[in-house]
């Protein structure tokens, strides 16, 4: 859910990120969808970051959406946490226990 002015909207529905055949009952999401958001954070630049149960990490800059998954070097697509430290570095905790730092272009596995 996203507050937009006085309205609350379903971000995934608005951006057509729910698969047309989705039963919306918790089944595994097809690639390229953002149906099971587990964590959300806004960075200091105003980007919104989403961690999904099935679809990896998503970045929304107010206009464009980018999706980062196993194809981008992550060990899995289940994101449990997002944290921005005092140096404005973004950290991502994954369900398999691995931790990644985003260097602005790619994700670097730290643990």
Rosetta constraint file for C-alpha pairs under 8 A:
AtomPair CA 1 CA 8 HARMONIC 6.37 0.50
AtomPair CA 1 CA 9 HARMONIC 5.47 0.50
AtomPair CA 1 CA 10 HARMONIC 4.58 0.50
AtomPair CA 1 CA 11 HARMONIC 5.81 0.50
AtomPair CA 2 CA 8 HARMONIC 5.47 0.50
AtomPair CA 2 CA 9 HARMONIC 5.24 0.50
AtomPair CA 2 CA 10 HARMONIC 6.22 0.50
AtomPair CA 2 CA 11 HARMONIC 5.92 0.50
AtomPair CA 3 CA 7 HARMONIC 5.76 0.50
AtomPair CA 3 CA 8 HARMONIC 4.42 0.50
AtomPair CA 3 CA 9 HARMONIC 6.36 0.50
AtomPair CA 4 CA 8 HARMONIC 5.96 0.50
AtomPair CA 4 CA 9 HARMONIC 7.00 0.50
AtomPair CA 9 CA 14 HARMONIC 7.35 0.50
AtomPair CA 10 CA 14 HARMONIC 6.19 0.50
AtomPair CA 11 CA 15 HARMONIC 6.27 0.50
AtomPair CA 12 CA 16 HARMONIC 6.01 0.50
AtomPair CA 12 CA 17 HARMONIC 4.82 0.50
AtomPair CA 12 CA 18 HARMONIC 6.06 0.50
AtomPair CA 12 CA 34 HARMONIC 5.97 0.50
AtomPair CA 12 CA 35 HARMONIC 6.68 0.50
AtomPair CA 13 CA 17 HARMONIC 6.00 0.50
AtomPair CA 13 CA 18 HARMONIC 6.03 0.50
AtomPair CA 17 CA 32 HARMONIC 7.12 0.50
AtomPair CA 17 CA 33 HARMONIC 4.62 0.50
AtomPair CA 17 CA 34 HARMONIC 5.29 0.50
AtomPair CA 17 CA 35 HARMONIC 7.03 0.50
AtomPair CA 18 CA 22 HARMONIC 6.81 0.50
AtomPair CA 18 CA 33 HARMONIC 5.46 0.50
AtomPair CA 18 CA 34 HARMONIC 6.23 0.50
AtomPair CA 18 CA 35 HARMONIC 5.74 0.50
AtomPair CA 19 CA 29 HARMONIC 7.72 0.50
AtomPair CA 19 CA 30 HARMONIC 7.06 0.50
AtomPair CA 19 CA 33 HARMONIC 6.31 0.50
AtomPair CA 22 CA 29 HARMONIC 7.80 0.50
AtomPair CA 23 CA 27 HARMONIC 7.61 0.50
AtomPair CA 26 CA 36 HARMONIC 7.56 0.50
AtomPair CA 28 CA 54 HARMONIC 6.46 0.50
AtomPair CA 29 CA 33 HARMONIC 6.39 0.50
AtomPair CA 29 CA 34 HARMONIC 7.55 0.50
AtomPair CA 29 CA 35 HARMONIC 6.41 0.50
AtomPair CA 29 CA 36 HARMONIC 7.47 0.50
AtomPair CA 29 CA 54 HARMONIC 5.91 0.50
AtomPair CA 29 CA 55 HARMONIC 7.20 0.50
AtomPair CA 30 CA 54 HARMONIC 7.83 0.50
AtomPair CA 30 CA 55 HARMONIC 7.78 0.50
AtomPair CA 31 CA 54 HARMONIC 7.71 0.50
AtomPair CA 31 CA 55 HARMONIC 6.03 0.50
AtomPair CA 32 CA 55 HARMONIC 6.73 0.50
AtomPair CA 32 CA 67 HARMONIC 7.57 0.50
AtomPair CA 33 CA 55 HARMONIC 6.61 0.50
AtomPair CA 34 CA 52 HARMONIC 6.61 0.50
AtomPair CA 34 CA 55 HARMONIC 6.47 0.50
AtomPair CA 35 CA 52 HARMONIC 7.46 0.50
AtomPair CA 36 CA 52 HARMONIC 5.41 0.50
AtomPair CA 36 CA 53 HARMONIC 5.45 0.50
AtomPair CA 36 CA 54 HARMONIC 6.95 0.50
AtomPair CA 37 CA 50 HARMONIC 6.46 0.50
AtomPair CA 37 CA 51 HARMONIC 5.77 0.50
AtomPair CA 37 CA 52 HARMONIC 4.25 0.50
AtomPair CA 37 CA 53 HARMONIC 6.23 0.50
AtomPair CA 38 CA 50 HARMONIC 7.55 0.50
AtomPair CA 38 CA 51 HARMONIC 5.57 0.50
AtomPair CA 38 CA 52 HARMONIC 5.27 0.50
AtomPair CA 38 CA 53 HARMONIC 6.05 0.50
AtomPair CA 38 CA 79 HARMONIC 6.90 0.50
AtomPair CA 38 CA 80 HARMONIC 6.25 0.50
AtomPair CA 38 CA 81 HARMONIC 7.81 0.50
AtomPair CA 39 CA 50 HARMONIC 5.84 0.50
AtomPair CA 39 CA 51 HARMONIC 4.97 0.50
AtomPair CA 39 CA 52 HARMONIC 7.04 0.50
AtomPair CA 39 CA 79 HARMONIC 7.38 0.50
AtomPair CA 39 CA 80 HARMONIC 6.38 0.50
AtomPair CA 39 CA 81 HARMONIC 5.83 0.50
AtomPair CA 39 CA 82 HARMONIC 6.80 0.50
AtomPair CA 40 CA 48 HARMONIC 7.07 0.50
AtomPair CA 40 CA 49 HARMONIC 5.60 0.50
AtomPair CA 40 CA 50 HARMONIC 4.62 0.50
AtomPair CA 40 CA 51 HARMONIC 6.29 0.50
AtomPair CA 40 CA 82 HARMONIC 7.02 0.50
AtomPair CA 41 CA 48 HARMONIC 5.83 0.50
AtomPair CA 41 CA 49 HARMONIC 5.21 0.50
AtomPair CA 41 CA 50 HARMONIC 6.74 0.50
AtomPair CA 41 CA 82 HARMONIC 6.32 0.50
AtomPair CA 41 CA 83 HARMONIC 7.30 0.50
AtomPair CA 42 CA 46 HARMONIC 5.87 0.50
AtomPair CA 42 CA 47 HARMONIC 5.55 0.50
AtomPair CA 42 CA 48 HARMONIC 4.48 0.50
AtomPair CA 42 CA 49 HARMONIC 6.07 0.50
AtomPair CA 43 CA 47 HARMONIC 5.48 0.50
AtomPair CA 43 CA 48 HARMONIC 6.60 0.50
AtomPair CA 43 CA 49 HARMONIC 7.59 0.50
AtomPair CA 43 CA 84 HARMONIC 6.60 0.50
AtomPair CA 43 CA 88 HARMONIC 7.58 0.50
AtomPair CA 43 CA 90 HARMONIC 7.88 0.50
AtomPair CA 44 CA 88 HARMONIC 6.95 0.50
AtomPair CA 46 CA 61 HARMONIC 6.99 0.50
AtomPair CA 47 CA 59 HARMONIC 6.63 0.50
AtomPair CA 47 CA 60 HARMONIC 5.61 0.50
AtomPair CA 47 CA 61 HARMONIC 4.57 0.50
AtomPair CA 47 CA 62 HARMONIC 7.00 0.50
AtomPair CA 48 CA 59 HARMONIC 5.82 0.50
AtomPair CA 48 CA 60 HARMONIC 5.05 0.50
AtomPair CA 48 CA 61 HARMONIC 6.45 0.50
AtomPair CA 48 CA 62 HARMONIC 7.94 0.50
AtomPair CA 49 CA 57 HARMONIC 7.08 0.50
AtomPair CA 49 CA 58 HARMONIC 5.60 0.50
AtomPair CA 49 CA 59 HARMONIC 4.63 0.50
AtomPair CA 49 CA 60 HARMONIC 6.34 0.50
AtomPair CA 49 CA 82 HARMONIC 7.74 0.50
AtomPair CA 50 CA 57 HARMONIC 5.77 0.50
AtomPair CA 50 CA 58 HARMONIC 4.96 0.50
AtomPair CA 50 CA 59 HARMONIC 6.48 0.50
AtomPair CA 51 CA 55 HARMONIC 7.88 0.50
AtomPair CA 51 CA 56 HARMONIC 5.98 0.50
AtomPair CA 51 CA 57 HARMONIC 4.82 0.50
AtomPair CA 51 CA 58 HARMONIC 6.48 0.50
AtomPair CA 51 CA 78 HARMONIC 7.25 0.50
AtomPair CA 51 CA 79 HARMONIC 4.74 0.50
AtomPair CA 51 CA 80 HARMONIC 6.65 0.50
AtomPair CA 51 CA 81 HARMONIC 6.97 0.50
AtomPair CA 51 CA 82 HARMONIC 7.28 0.50
AtomPair CA 52 CA 56 HARMONIC 5.29 0.50
AtomPair CA 52 CA 57 HARMONIC 6.34 0.50
AtomPair CA 52 CA 58 HARMONIC 7.83 0.50
AtomPair CA 52 CA 77 HARMONIC 7.25 0.50
AtomPair CA 52 CA 78 HARMONIC 5.92 0.50
AtomPair CA 52 CA 79 HARMONIC 5.63 0.50
AtomPair CA 52 CA 80 HARMONIC 7.90 0.50
AtomPair CA 53 CA 77 HARMONIC 6.68 0.50
AtomPair CA 53 CA 78 HARMONIC 4.33 0.50
AtomPair CA 53 CA 79 HARMONIC 6.04 0.50
AtomPair CA 53 CA 80 HARMONIC 7.77 0.50
AtomPair CA 54 CA 77 HARMONIC 5.46 0.50
AtomPair CA 54 CA 78 HARMONIC 5.49 0.50
AtomPair CA 55 CA 67 HARMONIC 7.85 0.50
AtomPair CA 55 CA 69 HARMONIC 6.62 0.50
AtomPair CA 55 CA 77 HARMONIC 5.36 0.50
AtomPair CA 55 CA 78 HARMONIC 6.93 0.50
AtomPair CA 56 CA 67 HARMONIC 7.00 0.50
AtomPair CA 56 CA 68 HARMONIC 5.83 0.50
AtomPair CA 56 CA 69 HARMONIC 4.79 0.50
AtomPair CA 56 CA 70 HARMONIC 7.58 0.50
AtomPair CA 56 CA 76 HARMONIC 7.34 0.50
AtomPair CA 56 CA 77 HARMONIC 3.97 0.50
AtomPair CA 56 CA 78 HARMONIC 5.71 0.50
AtomPair CA 56 CA 79 HARMONIC 6.08 0.50
AtomPair CA 57 CA 67 HARMONIC 5.79 0.50
AtomPair CA 57 CA 68 HARMONIC 5.04 0.50
AtomPair CA 57 CA 69 HARMONIC 6.48 0.50
AtomPair CA 57 CA 77 HARMONIC 7.41 0.50
AtomPair CA 57 CA 79 HARMONIC 6.83 0.50
AtomPair CA 58 CA 65 HARMONIC 6.72 0.50
AtomPair CA 58 CA 66 HARMONIC 5.52 0.50
AtomPair CA 58 CA 67 HARMONIC 4.48 0.50
AtomPair CA 58 CA 68 HARMONIC 6.19 0.50
AtomPair CA 59 CA 64 HARMONIC 7.99 0.50
AtomPair CA 59 CA 65 HARMONIC 5.58 0.50
AtomPair CA 59 CA 66 HARMONIC 5.14 0.50
AtomPair CA 59 CA 67 HARMONIC 6.57 0.50
AtomPair CA 60 CA 64 HARMONIC 5.70 0.50
AtomPair CA 60 CA 65 HARMONIC 4.61 0.50
AtomPair CA 60 CA 66 HARMONIC 6.64 0.50
AtomPair CA 61 CA 65 HARMONIC 6.89 0.50
AtomPair CA 68 CA 72 HARMONIC 5.77 0.50
AtomPair CA 68 CA 74 HARMONIC 7.87 0.50
AtomPair CA 69 CA 73 HARMONIC 7.02 0.50
AtomPair CA 69 CA 74 HARMONIC 5.86 0.50
AtomPair CA 69 CA 76 HARMONIC 7.18 0.50
AtomPair CA 69 CA 77 HARMONIC 5.66 0.50
AtomPair CA 70 CA 74 HARMONIC 4.45 0.50
AtomPair CA 70 CA 75 HARMONIC 5.83 0.50
AtomPair CA 70 CA 76 HARMONIC 5.67 0.50
AtomPair CA 70 CA 77 HARMONIC 6.27 0.50
AtomPair CA 72 CA 106 HARMONIC 7.48 0.50
AtomPair CA 72 CA 107 HARMONIC 7.64 0.50
AtomPair CA 73 CA 107 HARMONIC 7.03 0.50
AtomPair CA 74 CA 107 HARMONIC 7.27 0.50
AtomPair CA 74 CA 109 HARMONIC 7.88 0.50
AtomPair CA 75 CA 96 HARMONIC 7.83 0.50
AtomPair CA 75 CA 98 HARMONIC 7.62 0.50
AtomPair CA 76 CA 94 HARMONIC 7.16 0.50
AtomPair CA 76 CA 95 HARMONIC 7.59 0.50
AtomPair CA 76 CA 96 HARMONIC 7.26 0.50
AtomPair CA 77 CA 94 HARMONIC 7.64 0.50
AtomPair CA 78 CA 94 HARMONIC 5.84 0.50
AtomPair CA 78 CA 95 HARMONIC 5.49 0.50
AtomPair CA 79 CA 92 HARMONIC 7.01 0.50
AtomPair CA 79 CA 93 HARMONIC 6.08 0.50
AtomPair CA 79 CA 94 HARMONIC 4.58 0.50
AtomPair CA 79 CA 95 HARMONIC 6.06 0.50
AtomPair CA 80 CA 92 HARMONIC 7.57 0.50
AtomPair CA 80 CA 93 HARMONIC 5.51 0.50
AtomPair CA 80 CA 94 HARMONIC 5.36 0.50
AtomPair CA 80 CA 95 HARMONIC 5.92 0.50
AtomPair CA 81 CA 92 HARMONIC 5.62 0.50
AtomPair CA 81 CA 93 HARMONIC 4.90 0.50
AtomPair CA 81 CA 94 HARMONIC 7.05 0.50
AtomPair CA 82 CA 90 HARMONIC 7.02 0.50
AtomPair CA 82 CA 91 HARMONIC 5.70 0.50
AtomPair CA 82 CA 92 HARMONIC 4.68 0.50
AtomPair CA 82 CA 93 HARMONIC 6.50 0.50
AtomPair CA 83 CA 90 HARMONIC 5.67 0.50
AtomPair CA 83 CA 91 HARMONIC 5.06 0.50
AtomPair CA 83 CA 92 HARMONIC 6.51 0.50
AtomPair CA 84 CA 88 HARMONIC 5.58 0.50
AtomPair CA 84 CA 89 HARMONIC 5.41 0.50
AtomPair CA 84 CA 90 HARMONIC 4.43 0.50
AtomPair CA 84 CA 91 HARMONIC 6.18 0.50
AtomPair CA 85 CA 89 HARMONIC 5.47 0.50
AtomPair CA 85 CA 90 HARMONIC 6.60 0.50
AtomPair CA 85 CA 91 HARMONIC 7.73 0.50
AtomPair CA 89 CA 101 HARMONIC 7.01 0.50
AtomPair CA 89 CA 102 HARMONIC 6.84 0.50
AtomPair CA 89 CA 103 HARMONIC 7.34 0.50
AtomPair CA 90 CA 101 HARMONIC 5.72 0.50
AtomPair CA 90 CA 102 HARMONIC 5.49 0.50
AtomPair CA 90 CA 103 HARMONIC 7.87 0.50
AtomPair CA 91 CA 99 HARMONIC 6.92 0.50
AtomPair CA 91 CA 100 HARMONIC 5.61 0.50
AtomPair CA 91 CA 101 HARMONIC 4.55 0.50
AtomPair CA 91 CA 102 HARMONIC 6.44 0.50
AtomPair CA 92 CA 99 HARMONIC 5.60 0.50
AtomPair CA 92 CA 100 HARMONIC 5.10 0.50
AtomPair CA 92 CA 101 HARMONIC 6.40 0.50
AtomPair CA 92 CA 102 HARMONIC 7.94 0.50
AtomPair CA 93 CA 97 HARMONIC 6.78 0.50
AtomPair CA 93 CA 98 HARMONIC 6.15 0.50
AtomPair CA 93 CA 99 HARMONIC 4.65 0.50
AtomPair CA 93 CA 100 HARMONIC 6.60 0.50
AtomPair CA 94 CA 98 HARMONIC 5.38 0.50
AtomPair CA 94 CA 99 HARMONIC 6.17 0.50
AtomPair CA 97 CA 111 HARMONIC 7.88 0.50
AtomPair CA 98 CA 109 HARMONIC 7.12 0.50
AtomPair CA 98 CA 110 HARMONIC 7.42 0.50
AtomPair CA 98 CA 111 HARMONIC 5.28 0.50
AtomPair CA 99 CA 109 HARMONIC 5.94 0.50
AtomPair CA 99 CA 110 HARMONIC 5.55 0.50
AtomPair CA 99 CA 111 HARMONIC 5.22 0.50
AtomPair CA 100 CA 107 HARMONIC 5.83 0.50
AtomPair CA 100 CA 108 HARMONIC 5.30 0.50
AtomPair CA 100 CA 109 HARMONIC 4.41 0.50
AtomPair CA 100 CA 110 HARMONIC 5.46 0.50
AtomPair CA 100 CA 111 HARMONIC 7.30 0.50
AtomPair CA 101 CA 107 HARMONIC 5.57 0.50
AtomPair CA 101 CA 108 HARMONIC 5.23 0.50
AtomPair CA 101 CA 109 HARMONIC 6.52 0.50
AtomPair CA 101 CA 110 HARMONIC 6.75 0.50
AtomPair CA 102 CA 106 HARMONIC 5.76 0.50
AtomPair CA 102 CA 107 HARMONIC 4.50 0.50
AtomPair CA 102 CA 108 HARMONIC 6.27 0.50
AtomPair CA 103 CA 107 HARMONIC 6.35 0.50
AtomPair CA 103 CA 108 HARMONIC 7.17 0.50
